[in-house]
Structure formats: C-alpha cells, structure tokens
Amino acid sequence: MSTYVTTNPTTGTTEREFPGLADDQISEVAERSGAGFETWRHTPVAERAAALARTADLYEKRSAELAATITREMGKPAKQAAEEVQLSADIYRWYAEHGPDLLTTERLDPQGAEESVVRTLPIGPLVGVMPWNYPYYQVARFAAPNLLLGNTVVLKHASICAASAQLIADVLHEAGIPDDVYINVYASAGQVAELLAHPAIRGVSLTGSEKAGAAVAAEAAKNLKKSVLELGGSDPFILLDTDDMARTARIAARARLSNAGQACNSPKRFIVVGELYDDFVQALVDQFDRAVVGDPADPETEVGPLSSVSARDNVADQIRTAVRQGATLHTGGSPVEGDGAFLEPAVLTGITPEMDAYSEEIFGPAAMVYRASSIDDAVRLANDVGFGLSGSVWSTDLTRAALVADRLEVGMAYINEHGTTLPGLPFGGVKRSGYGRELARWGMGEFVNTKLRRTSAR
C-alpha cells in the first residue's frame, strides 16, 4: 500500500498523509467502475451534459478553495491557480454545451445497402494517470469528454496532489456524477498495472514523464487496451524579427516562468535568427532578474517554488551540468537559501549538441537561448530533438511565420503566441511527446467505439 503525502513546497512542511489503496481493493475498484458503466452509458446524454454543466458551476463557486489547495500542495502562484480553476470550469462547460452534438449518428453513403450509419459509443471504464503540475486542468481535459461520452473513470493522481484529487472527486459527485462513475484512488504504479490487467478496464490515459508513459503503454499493449500519452516537451520559440524587443522578451519570460517553468508545453528553447540574438539575450536576462520569486500565496509573486526540493535540486543539477560542459550561465540557477523549493530563474546560452541540456527537458525556470544563422538553421535546431509537443514562431511577417510554423515537427504550432490552450482546440504531440489528442472534438474521439450498422434488403 502506497502513502500519498502533501508537503507544502513553500515551507517544506508535511501537512497531511493519505492512506493508499489496499492491494485487495484493486479488483473491487475495477468492478465498481464496470458496474457504474452499465448504468452511466444508458443515462441520457442530456443528463450527462447537465452534470458537467453543474461541475463547471461548482468549480467557479468553489474557486477560492480549489485554487488555495494547489497553491499549498504544489506551489502554484495564486493568480495562476485561479486561472487554472477557471480553465477547468471552461472545459467542463464546453463539453456540456458542445459534446452532445458530437455524438449524433452519422449517415454514410449506403454503398449498395439500404443504410450505412455510424454511431459514436463509449467503450467502458478508463484509468487516468495524471501529473501534479496542473492538478485540475489535466484531469478536466481527460475526464470531461469521457464522462460526457458515457465512459467511467478511475483516476490515479500524482502522490503530492492528494487533497486536490479528493476535491475533484467531491465536486464531480456533488454535481451528480455517481460515485462509481468517477472513482479517485490513491494507487501506486504497480497497482495501476494491475488495474490495466483487469478485464473491466478498457483504456488508459497518462500525462507525465517519458519513463512513466513507456511503462503504462507497455502494460496497456500487453493487455490489449487503448492508451493515450501526453509526455514531455522541449518547445522551440523561434524569433524571426520584432518591432518591440522589450515586449517580446516580457512575453517570452512570462511564458517560460509560468508555473515555475513546470509545463510540458512551456517554451524551453529560444532560437533567435540573425542580429537580434544579443539584444534578446540581454532583454530576457533583465526580465528573469526582475521576476518576483516568493510565497505563491502572495498575489505579487510571479515565480513560486518548484513542486518539491528534489525537483528543484534536479533542475539545479541540470544547470550545473550544462555549465560544466561549456554552456554560459547569464543569471540564476542556484537554489534560494531557506525553506522551500525555490530556484533563481536561469538563462543559459552556448549549448551544443554534445551537452546533456541540448536534448533534455529542463522542467523548471530555466531558458536556453540559441543563435540561428538563418531560417533554415532555426528550423533545423527546432526539430533536432526527440520531442514534438508544440512550438511557436514570432514575426511581424505573418506569411513568412506561417511557412516556418508549417515546418515544425510538432502537434501544435503557434504564431505570435505560445502554449495557448482552450477547450475547443486539440492538445497533443508527436515523436517522444506522446500520441493521441485531448480537448475539443478530438478529445472525444480517442476512447470510443465507432460502430458501423449496415442494413441490406433481403
């Protein structure tokens, strides 16, 4: 049995422990979810949609409580925590309003028969394995479309997010989602593997590290279960030109330092074409030096602690290794003295393919800046990593920027913005960033039975 522990990364104090799922309860959980599915799949879609609409309302009503919980559990600054709660509410509401229209029966060309129709149907109980960096948003983008569709959910959240995991379940149940339709479990990785082996479970969605994704995908494949993976990223931010360097650097810094840099789709590699390089590096360093690091409960704080001291120390070690291997550190990179998991925001340059940082994901407040000799060189650098989540191109020439964006080997390409996520836009990557899509209509197309019914005259 694993134990989930809530440790405040601002103070380093362990605040609460939650008993894990007992091994002898694993089959019971799977069977409960299976029984819930037999009822939920036949619940009218309008009723399922209404429950999601009530969920959205409750997220807004309980916003202060929800936001304060993740600020305390994983260190998200108060303003960003409130924004995540609202985004989650928006996702539940989007599926409540648009989801039913995505489940209509499609009539095909009969192709020699009396009728050929396709229905979009649920497949059964699903396991969600979710990360700590966006505790509500990550769950919403998995749970909302599948609950609307008629699937049931067994949710294993990150072990440091036990309190917010319970709040999610409480809100959904208060909104009218039955207890056996959404089940929160404090499970270990081994217990997830046992769940995937149970015949009642029909699929799994994981957001997390490459290592965790590979392990879950292997278990799913061994048991012939569908999987969707959203893994790491090392997103490029390509600067072709700008008519306001100060503004561009402010946007770049804000995007990189949001959530203390702990976002898979954060711009981690800044690729600057031509003579803009020196000015951009200086402007970015100035912005990183100005960023307010401190207590995430303080509304003036821009950069809170990392999720844990071990996570902070890992990022600091990656930065030290880059410097030891020849990179230049312009600012930051050291742990902040005192309690908590704080790190000075860092800017690195001079990174070459021989260095670890060139191919790694640095999951914290650290920016890597590269000089590109041409557009072709910028595209080469952007694509020369194993990840392919998202990327952005910045220019006053939108036509030129679009041509560059179309050459990026990513699942999401942006022009003059980075990392935008909205309920009606697909989210997902390629290469080692995973497979499958979440959000919008694509999020309802993963765990479905696209069932053909064909009728011919006798």
C-alpha positions in Angstrom: 0.0 0.0 0.0 1.4 3.4 -1.0 1.0 6.6 1.0 0.2 9.9 -0.5 1.8 12.8 1.2 1.0 16.5 0.9 4.2 18.5 1.5 4.0 22.3 1.2 6.9 23.2 -1.2 6.9 26.8 0.1 7.7 25.7 3.6 8.9 22.2 3.3 6.4 21.1 5.9 4.5 17.8 5.6 0.9 18.8 6.1 -1.1 15.6 5.6 -0.9 12.0 4.7 -3.5 9.9 2.9 -3.6 6.1 3.1 -3.1 4.4 -0.2 -5.3 1.9 -2.0 -5.0 -1.6 -0.5 -4.0 -4.4 -2.9 -7.1 -6.4 -2.1 -9.3 -3.4 -3.3 -8.0 -3.3 -6.9 -10.4 -5.8 -8.3 -13.2 -4.2 -6.4 -12.4 -0.7 -7.9 -12.4 -2.1 -11.4 -15.6 -4.0 -10.9 -17.3 -0.9 -9.4 -16.3 1.1 -12.4 -17.6 -1.6 -14.7 -20.9 -1.6 -12.8 -21.1 2.2 -13.0 -20.5 2.0 -16.7 -23.5 -0.3 -17.3 -25.7 2.5 -15.8 -23.9 5.6 -17.0 -23.7 4.5 -20.6 -27.5 4.3 -20.7 -28.0 7.6 -18.9 -29.4 10.1 -21.4 -26.7 12.3 -22.9 -28.6 15.4 -21.8 -28.4 14.3 -18.2 -24.6 13.6 -18.5 -24.2 17.1 -20.1 -26.2 18.7 -17.3 -23.9 17.1 -14.7 -20.8 18.6 -16.5 -22.5 22.0 -16.5 -23.1 21.7 -12.8 -19.4 20.7 -12.4 -18.4 23.9 -14.2 -20.6 26.0 -11.9 -19.2 24.4 -8.8 -15.6 25.0 -10.0 -16.5 28.7 -10.2 -18.4 28.7 -6.9 -15.6 26.9 -5.0 -12.8 28.6 -6.9 -11.0 30.1 -3.9 -10.9 26.8 -2.1 -9.7 24.9 -5.2 -7.1 27.5 -6.0 -5.7 27.7 -2.4 -5.4 23.9 -2.3 -3.0 23.7 -5.3 -1.1 26.7 -4.2 -0.4 24.9 -0.9 0.2 21.5 -2.4 2.4 22.2 -5.4 3.3 25.8 -5.1 1.3 27.4 -7.9 1.1 31.2 -7.6 -2.3 32.4 -6.5 -3.3 34.2 -9.8 -2.2 31.2 -11.9 -4.0 28.8 -9.6 -7.3 30.8 -10.0 -6.7 30.8 -13.8 -6.3 27.0 -13.8 -9.6 26.6 -11.9 -11.4 28.8 -14.4 -9.9 27.0 -17.4 -11.0 23.7 -15.9 -14.5 25.1 -15.5 -14.5 26.2 -19.1 -13.6 22.7 -20.2 -16.4 21.0 -18.4 -18.8 23.7 -19.7 -17.5 23.3 -23.3 -18.3 19.6 -23.3 -21.7 20.2 -21.6 -22.6 22.6 -24.4 -20.9 21.0 -27.4 -20.4 17.4 -26.5 -23.9 16.1 -27.3 -23.7 17.4 -30.9 -20.5 15.3 -31.3 -22.4 12.1 -30.5 -25.0 12.4 -33.3 -25.4 9.4 -35.6 -23.7 9.9 -39.0 -25.3 8.5 -42.1 -22.9 7.4 -44.7 -23.3 6.8 -48.4 -25.2 3.4 -48.3 -22.8 1.9 -50.9 -25.2 -0.7 -52.2 -27.1 -1.2 -48.9 -30.3 0.2 -47.6 -28.5 2.1 -44.9 -25.0 2.6 -43.5 -24.7 4.5 -40.3 -22.0 5.2 -37.7 -22.6 5.7 -34.0 -20.1 7.1 -31.5 -20.3 4.9 -28.4 -18.3 4.6 -25.1 -16.0 1.6 -24.6 -16.1 1.3 -20.9 -14.1 2.0 -17.7 -10.9 4.0 -18.2 -7.9 4.7 -16.0 -6.4 8.2 -15.9 -2.9 8.7 -14.6 -2.4 12.4 -14.0 0.5 14.7 -13.0 0.9 17.3 -10.3 1.8 20.4 -12.4 -1.8 21.2 -13.5 -3.9 19.2 -11.0 -7.3 20.4 -12.2 -6.7 21.1 -15.8 -5.1 17.8 -16.7 -7.9 15.9 -15.1 -10.6 18.0 -16.8 -9.3 17.5 -20.3 -9.4 13.7 -19.8 -12.5 13.3 -17.6 -14.9 15.8 -19.2 -15.1 14.3 -22.7 -15.1 10.7 -21.5 -17.8 11.3 -18.8 -19.9 13.1 -21.5 -19.4 10.2 -23.8 -20.5 7.6 -21.3 -17.2 6.1 -20.2 -16.4 5.8 -16.5 -13.2 7.0 -14.9 -10.8 5.6 -12.3 -8.4 8.5 -11.5 -4.9 8.0 -10.1 -3.5 11.4 -9.4 0.1 12.3 -8.5 1.0 11.4 -5.0 1.7 15.0 -4.0 -1.8 16.1 -5.1 -3.9 14.0 -2.8 -6.0 16.9 -1.4 -6.8 18.4 -4.8 -7.5 14.9 -6.2 -10.1 14.4 -3.4 -11.6 17.9 -4.2 -12.0 17.0 -7.8 -14.0 13.8 -6.9 -16.1 15.8 -4.3 -17.0 18.4 -6.9 -18.0 15.8 -9.6 -20.0 13.8 -7.1 -21.8 17.0 -5.8 -22.6 17.8 -9.4 -24.4 14.5 -9.9 -21.7 12.2 -11.3 -22.3 8.9 -9.5 -19.7 7.6 -7.1 -19.0 4.5 -9.3 -18.7 6.6 -12.4 -15.8 8.7 -11.2 -13.5 6.9 -8.6 -10.5 8.6 -7.1 -7.8 6.1 -6.0 -4.5 6.7 -4.2 -2.8 3.9 -6.1 0.8 3.0 -6.8 2.4 2.4 -10.2 2.2 -1.3 -9.6 -1.5 -1.1 -8.8 -2.1 0.8 -12.0 -0.6 -2.1 -13.8 -2.9 -4.5 -12.0 -5.9 -2.3 -12.9 -4.9 -2.4 -16.6 -4.8 -6.2 -16.4 -8.4 -6.4 -15.1 -10.9 -7.3 -17.9 -13.3 -4.5 -16.9 -10.8 -1.7 -17.7 -10.7 -0.8 -21.4 -8.2 2.0 -21.7 -5.7 4.4 -20.1 -4.7 8.0 -20.5 -1.4 9.2 -18.9 0.2 12.6 -18.8 3.7 12.5 -17.3 7.3 11.6 -18.0 8.6 9.5 -20.9 9.6 6.8 -18.4 6.1 6.6 -16.9 4.5 6.8 -20.3 6.6 3.9 -21.7 5.7 1.7 -18.7 2.0 2.4 -18.9 1.9 2.0 -22.7 3.7 -1.4 -22.3 1.1 -2.6 -19.8 -1.8 -1.4 -21.9 -0.4 -3.1 -25.0 0.2 -6.3 -23.1 -3.4 -6.3 -22.1 -4.7 -5.0 -25.5 -6.0 -1.8 -24.0 -6.1 1.6 -25.8 -3.7 4.2 -24.5 -3.2 8.0 -24.9 0.0 9.6 -23.8 1.0 13.2 -23.3 4.6 13.3 -22.3 7.5 15.8 -22.2 8.4 18.6 -24.4 11.3 20.9 -25.3 9.3 23.5 -27.2 11.1 26.0 -29.5 10.3 29.7 -29.5 11.7 31.0 -32.9 12.2 34.7 -33.1 12.5 35.9 -36.7 12.0 39.6 -36.1 10.3 42.0 -33.8 9.3 45.7 -33.7 9.4 45.7 -29.9 12.1 43.7 -28.3 11.2 44.6 -24.8 7.6 43.4 -25.2 8.8 40.2 -26.9 11.2 39.5 -24.1 8.4 40.1 -21.5 6.1 37.6 -23.3 8.9 35.1 -23.6 9.8 35.4 -19.9 6.2 35.2 -18.7 5.6 32.1 -20.9 8.8 30.4 -19.6 8.4 31.2 -16.0 4.7 30.4 -15.6 4.1 27.6 -13.1 7.9 28.0 -12.3 8.7 26.6 -15.7 6.9 23.3 -14.9 4.9 22.9 -18.0 5.4 20.3 -20.8 4.5 22.9 -23.4 6.5 25.8 -22.0 8.9 27.4 -24.4 12.2 26.0 -23.3 14.5 26.7 -26.3 14.6 30.3 -27.6 16.0 30.3 -31.1 16.9 33.8 -32.4 17.7 34.4 -36.0 20.5 36.8 -37.0 21.5 40.1 -35.4 18.6 40.1 -32.8 20.4 37.5 -30.7 22.4 39.7 -28.3 19.6 42.1 -27.7 17.2 39.3 -27.0 19.5 37.6 -24.5 20.0 40.8 -22.6 16.3 41.6 -22.6 15.4 38.1 -21.4 18.1 38.2 -18.6 16.6 41.5 -17.5 13.1 40.0 -17.3 14.3 36.9 -15.4 16.2 39.2 -13.0 13.0 41.2 -12.4 10.7 38.2 -11.8 9.4 38.2 -8.3 10.2 34.8 -6.7 8.5 34.0 -3.4 5.5 32.8 -1.5 2.9 31.6 -4.1 0.1 32.8 -1.8 1.3 36.4 -2.2 -0.6 37.9 -5.2 2.6 39.8 -6.2 4.6 36.6 -6.7 5.3 35.6 -10.3 7.5 32.5 -9.7 6.7 30.2 -6.8 8.6 27.1 -5.6 9.1 24.0 -7.7 6.9 21.1 -6.7 9.5 19.7 -4.3 13.0 20.1 -3.1 14.1 17.1 -5.1 12.6 18.5 -8.2 14.4 21.9 -7.5 17.7 20.1 -6.9 17.3 18.1 -10.1 16.9 21.3 -12.2 19.8 23.0 -10.4 21.9 19.9 -11.2 20.9 20.1 -14.9 22.0 23.7 -15.0 25.3 23.0 -13.2 26.0 20.1 -15.7 25.4 22.4 -18.6 27.9 24.9 -17.3 30.4 22.3 -16.5 30.0 21.0 -20.1 30.7 24.5 -21.5 27.4 26.5 -21.5 27.3 30.1 -20.3 25.0 30.9 -17.4 23.9 34.6 -17.5 21.8 34.7 -14.4 20.3 32.5 -11.7 20.4 28.7 -11.5 21.0 28.4 -7.7 18.7 27.2 -5.0 17.3 30.0 -2.9 18.5 29.8 0.7 16.0 28.9 3.4 12.9 26.8 3.5 11.1 25.6 0.4 11.9 24.5 -3.1 12.8 27.8 -4.7 15.3 28.3 -7.6 16.6 31.5 -9.1 15.4 31.8 -12.7 18.2 30.9 -15.1 19.2 31.9 -18.6 21.7 29.6 -20.5 23.5 30.1 -23.8 26.2 28.4 -25.8 24.6 25.0 -25.6 25.9 22.5 -28.2 24.6 19.0 -29.3 27.3 17.3 -27.1 25.8 18.7 -23.9 23.1 16.9 -22.0 20.9 20.1 -21.9 20.6 20.1 -25.7 18.4 17.0 -25.7 16.9 17.0 -22.2 13.8 18.6 -20.9 14.6 21.1 -18.1 11.4 21.1 -16.1 11.9 24.4 -14.2 12.6 28.1 -14.5 15.4 27.9 -17.0 15.6 29.2 -20.5 18.1 28.1 -23.2 18.8 30.6 -25.9 20.3 29.6 -29.3 21.7 31.7 -32.1 20.5 30.7 -35.6 22.3 31.9 -38.8 19.2 31.6 -41.0 15.6 30.5 -41.0 16.7 27.1 -42.3 19.1 26.8 -39.4 16.4 27.8 -36.9 14.1 25.1 -38.2 16.9 22.6 -38.0 17.6 23.5 -34.4 13.9 23.4 -33.6 13.4 19.9 -34.9 16.7 18.5 -33.7 15.2 17.0 -30.5 13.2 13.9 -29.7 10.2 15.8 -28.5 7.4 17.3 -30.6 4.8 18.8 -28.5 4.4 22.4 -29.6 6.4 25.4 -30.9 6.0 29.0 -31.8 7.2 31.5 -34.4 7.4 35.2 -33.8 7.5 37.8 -36.6 5.8 40.9 -38.0 5.5 39.0 -41.3 2.7 36.5 -40.8 3.1 34.8 -44.1 6.7 34.1 -43.5 6.0 33.0 -40.0 3.3 30.5 -41.2 5.7 29.0 -43.6 8.2 28.4 -40.8 5.5 27.1 -38.4 4.4 24.6 -41.0 7.9 23.1 -41.0 7.9 22.4 -37.2 7.7 18.7 -36.3 5.1 19.3 -33.5 1.5 18.7 -32.7 0.7 22.3 -32.1 2.3 25.3 -33.9 1.6 28.9 -32.9 2.4 32.2 -34.4 3.0 35.2 -32.1 1.7 33.3 -29.1 2.9 30.2 -27.3 1.1 27.4 -25.4 -2.4 28.6 -25.8 -4.8 26.0 -24.5 -8.6 26.4 -24.9 -11.4 23.8 -24.7 -12.1 24.0 -28.4 -8.5 23.4 -29.5 -6.8 20.0 -29.8 -3.9 19.3 -27.5 -1.2 16.7 -28.1 2.2 16.0 -29.7 4.3 13.7 -31.8 7.6 11.9 -31.5 8.6 11.3 -27.9 6.0 13.8 -26.7 3.4 11.0 -27.0 0.3 10.2 -29.1 -3.4 10.8 -29.2 -5.2 14.1 -28.6 -7.2 15.7 -25.9 -9.8 18.6 -25.9 -12.3 19.7 -28.5 -13.9 17.1 -30.7 -10.6 15.2 -30.9 -10.8 14.6 -27.1 -14.0 12.6 -27.7 -12.5 10.6 -30.5 -10.0 8.5 -28.5 -11.8 6.1 -26.3 -14.8 5.4 -28.5 -16.4 2.5 -30.3 -17.0 4.0 -33.8 -19.7 1.4 -34.5 -21.0 0.8 -38.0 -24.5 -0.5 -38.6 -25.3 -1.6 -42.2 -28.7 -2.8 -43.4 -29.2 -4.6 -46.7 -32.6 -5.7 -48.2 -33.1 -9.4 -48.3 
